[in-house]
Amino acid sequence: MDNVRAYGAGLAGANFDKNTFFKKPTVLFRCAALVFGLILWYSVSKGGWHKPSDEIHPVCLYGKSSSTCSFATAVGFFAVCGAVGLIVLDAKMDQISSIPTRRRAVLADLVVSAIFTGIFLIGFFTFWSKLSAFEVSEGDENPIKTNNAKFGILSALLSFLAWGGAAFFAWRRYEEGNQATHEPNYDEQFGQVSTDVQDGYGYGGDSTGIGHVGGAPAQSSYQSGAPPQNMQNMQNMQNMQAMQQPPANPYTQSEGYGY
């Protein structure tokens, strides 16, 4: 049981290996989400606005909606914070000894990743439609630069893919963690034992050999020192021994899930 992993992490107190850590798919997706969030934040905050020549204040290139530009910069900022927080949480997983705490951490990872996936999907279509609907006034003499706004749209799409990948692997880790920590109870192990075995004395045969006269042959009794000859009872004994064996754990002798 020393090699059993729970929710994608090793046993508490394991040494942190940065080379292995940064090769995990979830960490790679989160690092990508962090980079794309920075690009979205910078692109919209610096180049998502246009200053008309006949107006005092700049307008947002996304449909002249200042709330859309503010939403884009806020989403990019919180995406960076969320990616950093989840990376730190994943790095601390090996130091968490409580299985329920690990379960809650993985569940929080799954929820946060799924939320950002939905937000960036909505943001991508919103930014795209509003940029295409932007119109310039006839008297505006200032040139329009939409490169940064287009980079914001692209970064929103890539962020959707990055957070979606992180959410998928978080779901896989959550599901496999539930399977690794599940153990069958007594009823599941012994509920199907044959009634012949349950009613007997556990010697591999029935009660006819104990003080019984004129019934079964002498060699069928345990008093004669010979093994029982009843094939049905021997089969029941083998079935009972097989059911007493602990279930094979597919997560032992492995290096974890790699998520």
Disulfide bonds with the S-S distance in Angstrom:
Cys60-Cys69 1.81
